[in-house]
Amino acid sequence: MIMEVLRDVLGAPPVPQGSWEREARFVSAAALRGTAEPPAEAAERLAVRLRAVPGVRHVDVRPNGFLVVEIAAPGEIVHDILAAPLAVPLPEKDQESGPETNSVAPWPDFPRTWDNPGFVVRYAYVRAGAVQRWARDLGVPAAAVVRSGLLDGPFDRAVLRVLAELPSRRDSRDPGWAAYLERLAEVYHAAVEHASPIPRGDEPPSEVHAARVRMGEAVRRVLGEGLAELGVAPPGKI
C-alpha cells in the first residue's frame, strides 16, 4: 500500500502535484514540521528513506525543504482505497432516488441535468455500480489488483490524480468534500466516455477493462463515503 508507506515515512499524507498525465508526483512539507534540524537536512534524511520504498521512482529535495516524490505505479492507489476500511457507513437506497430532504446537502437532487453538480455526483456513484454489473455480464475478468501500466491513458490518470487527494483531504480540517466529489465525478464520467471500462462492439474483454472497472469501484467507494460525510444517502439507482 504505497500511500500508507509514504504516510508512515513522512508523518502525514503527501499531496499530489501536477496533472499526472506523465509523472505521478506528490509534494510534502514534512521536513518543515516538528524538527530542530534545518529543513534541508531533514528533507535529505527523509529522502534517503523514501528512495528505499518499493514503488518510489524518484525523490527530489527542493532548496526550501519540500520533497517531491514520484511513484512508479499510480494504479496502486486503487488498491489502497479498496483495501482500507470504510471511513463512514454507506446507507444504500434500494429504490429510485427521490427528492433530497436533508437540509445539509450541498446541492439539490433536482433538476437531474448536467448543470446540477448534485446530479453529476449522484449519477457517477450509480454509474460506477452499473459498470460493475455490465462488466460481469460481458465477461470482463475480475481484477484483485491493478497491474502496473494498465491505467496509463490520460483519462485514467486524471481519475487517479483526483483519487490520490483522498488521504490528505481526510487529514485536512476543511476537506472540501462537495467540490472534491464534483471533480471526481467529472473526471470519472469523462473516463467512462473516452476510455471505456467495458468492451464495445466486437472488442474482447481485457485486463485494461478489468483495471478500469476496478478503478470505478474505488471511485464509487470514495463518492459514497463523501456523500455520507455530507449527510447525503448515496442513491441505489437514479
N, C-alpha and C positions, 0 to 999 in steps of 0.2 A: 504494500500500500504506500505508494510514493508520497502522497500528501501527508500521511501520518508520520512518515520518517522525516520529511522536511520540517514538519512542525516540532518534532522531538528535538531536532538539532538546533533549530532557530528559536524555540520557545514560544512561537506564535506562527500561525499560518502565513506564508508569503502571499503577496498579491500578484495576480497575473499582470503582465505588462505587454503592451503592443497588441497587434491583431491576431497573432498566432498563425497567420497564413503560411509562414515559413518556419520560424522558430517558436517553440513553446517556452516562453520565458516568464519567470517570476522575479519580483523585486522584494527585498526585505531590508528593514531598518533595524534588524536585531542587534547589530554591533553598536548601535547608538543607545541601547536601553540597558539600564541597571548594571553598568560595569565601570570599574575605576580606571581601566586601561584606555589608552587613546583609541578612538573609533577605528582608525586604520589598522591597528594591531589586532583589535578584537575581530575585525572583519577578516583579516588574514587567517586567524586561528579558526574561525568558523568555516572559511573557505576550504581549509585542509580537510575538515570533517565532511563537508558536503561533497568534495571530489571523490571521497571513498564510498559514497552512497550508490548502490546499483541503480541504474536508470538516470543518473545525473550526467549529462553530456558535457556541460561546461559551466564554470563558475567564474564570474568576473567581479573584481573588487574595485569599486569606484573610489576616487580620491576623497569623497565626502563620507566614506564608510559604508555606503549602501552596497548590498550584494545583489548581483543579477545572476539568477540560476536558470540554466536551460535544461529541460528534461528531454530524454530521447524518445519516449513513447507517451504522448499526451492521452492516448486512448485508455491508459491505466486509470485515469480519473473516473471513468465509467465504473470500473470495478470498485474503486474506493467508495464511491457514493452508494452503490448497491450492497456492498458488504457491511456498511455501517448500520447500526441500529436506528430505527425511526426516531427522529428528534421529537416529533409530536404525533399523536394518534390521528389517523385519517378516517373520519366518519363518512363512509360512502353513501350516496343516494342510489337506491335501486331503480328508481323510475326517472322519467324525463325531468330535468331540472325545471322547477317552477320559479316564480318571481322571488328574488332575494329579499328577505325581510330583515336581515341582520344590519343594524344601523351603522356598524363599524366597517362594513365593506367599503374599500377604497373606490370602487367603481360599480355602476349598476349592472344587473344581469341583462337588462334590455336597453336599447334595441340590440338584437343579435346580428350585428353587421360588423364589418372590418374596421369601422370608425370607432367602435366601442372597445377599449382595451380590456374591459371585463369579459366580453365575449371572446376576444382573441386568446386570453389566458385560459379560460374555461375550456374552449374548444381544443386548444393544444393538449390539455390534460386528457380529454376524451379521445382525441385523435391518436395519441400515443398508445392508449389502450386498444383502440381499434386496429392499429397497425400490428400489434402483437397477435391479435386473433387472425387477421388476414395472412400474416406470415406463416402461422401454423397451418392454415388451410392450404397454402400454396407450397408447403414443403420446405420452407426456409429452415435450415438446421438451427437448433438452439445453441447459443454461444455462452458457455460458462465464463469465458474471459475474452477480451478483445485483443487479438494478436497484433503486435506492433506493425504499423504500416497500413493497416486496413482502413483507418479513418484519416487519411491524409489529404482528402479533397478539400477545397476551400469552404464548402458549405458544412461539411462535417467538422472541420477545425473551428468554424465560427461557433458551433454549438459547444464544443469542448472548451473554448475560451470563456464562454459565459458560465458553464458549469464549474470551471476552475475557481470562480469567485466565491463559491459557496462557503468553504471553510473560513475565509477571512470575514465574510459577511456575518456568519454565525457568531464570530467573536466580537463583532462591532456593537457599540452601544446604539447605533442607528443603522440597522442593516438595509433600510430602504427596500423592504420586501416588494412593495407594489411595483416600483419602477424596475426592479430586478426581474420579477416574474414577467413583466411585459417584454423586456428584452429577450429573455429566454424563450418565451412563446414565439416571438417574431422570428428568431433565427431557426427555431425548430420547424416552423411552418415552411420557411424557405428551403430547409434541408429536405423535407419530405417532398416538396415540389420539384426540386432540381437535382437531388441525389437520393433517389427513391430507395426506401428500405425494403421494398417488396419487388419481385420481378415484374417486368412489364412485357406484354406480348409473349413472344416465344423465348424470352430470356430465361435461362435456367437459374434456380436458386444458387446462391454462392455465399462464401464466407463474408464477403463485403455486405451483403444483405443482412446476414446474421449479426454482424458488428453494428450495423445501423439500427436494427431492431433493439439490440442490447442498449445502445446509446439512448434510444427512445424510452426504454424502461427507466433509465436514470433521469431523463427529463421529466417523466411522469412522476417519479418519486419526489423530485425537487419541487415541481409545481404543486403537488398535493400537500407537501409539508408547508410550503409557503402560503398557500391558501388557508390552511388550518391556522397558521401563525396569525393571519389577518382576520380570523374568525369567520371564514367563508368555507362552507362544506363543499369539498370537491364533488362535482356532479358525476353521477353514474353514466349519464348519456345526455345528449342535447338534441 
